[in-house]
Amino acid sequence: MPAIRGWPLFGLVALLAAASDLVTKEIIFAQLGMPGTGPRVVLVPEIFCFETNLNEGALFGMGQGLSFVFAGISVVALVGIVVMVTGAATRENRWLVVAMALIAGGIVGNLYDRLGLPGLTWHAPAERLGEPVYAVRDWLHVTVPGVIDWPIFNLADSWLVIGAVMLVISSLSAQPAGHDSPDDLPVSGPHS
């Protein structure tokens, strides 16, 4: 059986990435509630726990309150990824297809939240009580005591980072333009 390539691979990985993010968010928020209303689930004391959080910004909480700006940027990025995958050279490279699909799945997972599709409403502060939530649901919290308290994140964020790292690795291992690979060089016979 031939390996899955191109659009089927892209669609499968993007779907699994987005679905895993959205399903885990639903489960965690159903169990732990909105931030500050339920317990934390400690898996490794002082290092790793499940804790709900809402992020109206982007990476590391920057740009709080700009959810719709980041939603617009997400849509543009998603369109750009689809355009890139339409290229035959990209679709033939499984590594690139998986990287793009992970990024696309991460974008979709967080975009769903930014658009307020989970239907959440604010429970606090009082001036926002009952307003729709246009924020990304986060729930993974990693700390290293005395070293770092990493911002709370979700699976979509993980897929985005993994996809981006894969793209960096791909770009570092790519042949510079205009250089032939050893396999492309002509073979010459013995000189007399």
N, C-alpha and C positions, 0 to 999 in steps of 0.2 A: 504494500500500500504506500503510495507516495506521501511525503510529508505535507502537512497543511501549509499553504503559502498564501501570500497576497491578501485579498479582501476577506476570505473566510477566516484566516488567522487573525487579522486585525479585528474583525467583528467579534470573534469568540473571546479574545483577550480583553477587549474594551468592555464587552458585556459582563464578563466575570469580574473585572476590576470594579466597575460601577455598582454591580449588584452586591458584591461583598461589602462595599462601603455602605451602601444604603441599608442593607439588611442589618449589619452590625449596629449602625446608628439607631435604627428602630428598636432593636432589642435592648441596647444599653439604656436609651432614654426611657423606654417603657419600664425597665427595671429600677433605674436609679433616679428617674425624674429630672426635672429641670435643674440647672446649677443651683446649688445651695439648698435644695429641697429634699434631697435624698442622701443616703450614705455613699461613701467611697468604698470601693472594693479593693483592698490591698492584696496584691499577689506576692510581692517581695517587699517586706517592710523597708520603708524609707527609700525605695528605689523605683518600684513599678506598681501603679494602681490604675483602676478604671475610675474616672471622675468626669462628670459631665461639665461641659463648658460651651458657651456660645461666642463665636468670633465674628464680629461685624466687619472685620478688616480682611487682611490677607496674611501673608507669611509672617509668623511671629507676632500677629496681632497688629501689624502696622496698618494705618489707614482706617482706623475704626470709624464706622458710620458711612463708609463708602461702598456698601454692599452692591449697589446697582452699578457703580463704576466698574467694580471687579467682575460683576456679572457680564457686562459688555465686553470687557477684555477677555473673559473666558470664552464667549461666543466667537470672537475674532480668532482666538488661538485655536479653537476647535475647527473652525473653517480652514485655517491655515494647515492644520494637521491633515485634514481630509484631502486638501489640494496636494500636499506632499505625497500622500499615499497613492494618489492617482498616477504618479510617475512609475513607469515600469521598473526602473532601476531600484526604487524603494521597495516595491512589492516583491521583488525577487530576493531581497535581503531580509531574511527572517529576523535577524537581530534588530534591524531598524523598525520593522513592522511591529514587533513586540514592544519596543521602546515607545513608539508613537501610540500604540494601543493602550499601554499603561497610562500614559499622559492623558489621552482622551478619556479613559475611564475615570481617572482622578478628577478631571475637569467636570465631567458630567455629574459625578457624585457631589462635589461641592457646589456646582451651579444649581442643582436641584434645591439645595438648602438656601442659597442666596436669593432664589426667586420666591422663597416662602412656601414652597410646595408641601413641606411636612405639616403645615397648618398649625404650627405652634403659636402661642401667644405669650407675651411677657408676664411674669408673675411678680416682678420687681424691676426697677424701683417703682414707687407709687405713681409717678407721673407717666409711666409707660404701661401700667397695668391694663391687660387685655388687648394691647396693640399686637398686630401680627409681627412675628419674628422673621427678619430677613438676615439671617446669620448662619454661618456654618456650624454644624453640630460636631463638637470634638469630644473625645472620651479617653484617649490614651495619655497617661501622664508618667513621664520618666524623670527621675531626679538622681543625682549623685551627690550625697550629702557633703556640703562644704565646697562643692565644685560647680554644679550647675543644677538649676531647676528648669528643665526644658519646657517650653510652652506646650500646653495640651494640644494633641493633634488627633487625626483619624486615619483610617485606611486610605482614603483618597489622597491625603497628603503623602502617605508612604508611597503610593503608586506613582505620584508625580515625581518624587525624589528619585525613586528607582529608575523610572523612565529617563529622567534627565541625566542621571549617572551613566546609564547605558548609552545615551547619545554622546556624552563626553568621551567615553571609552571608544566608541565607534569613530569619533572624529580624530582621536589621538592615534588610532591604529590604521587610519585610512592612508592610502598612498597619495602623496602630493600630486596635484594635477600636472600632466605633462611628463610624468615619470612612468616608464614602463615597468611592470612587475617582471621578475626574472622569467616567468612563464611566457611573457609576450615577446621576449627578445629573440631575434633570429638565431638559429643554431648554425654555426659555421663549421666547416670541415677542417681537417688538418691543413696547415699551410706548407707549401713545398718550397 
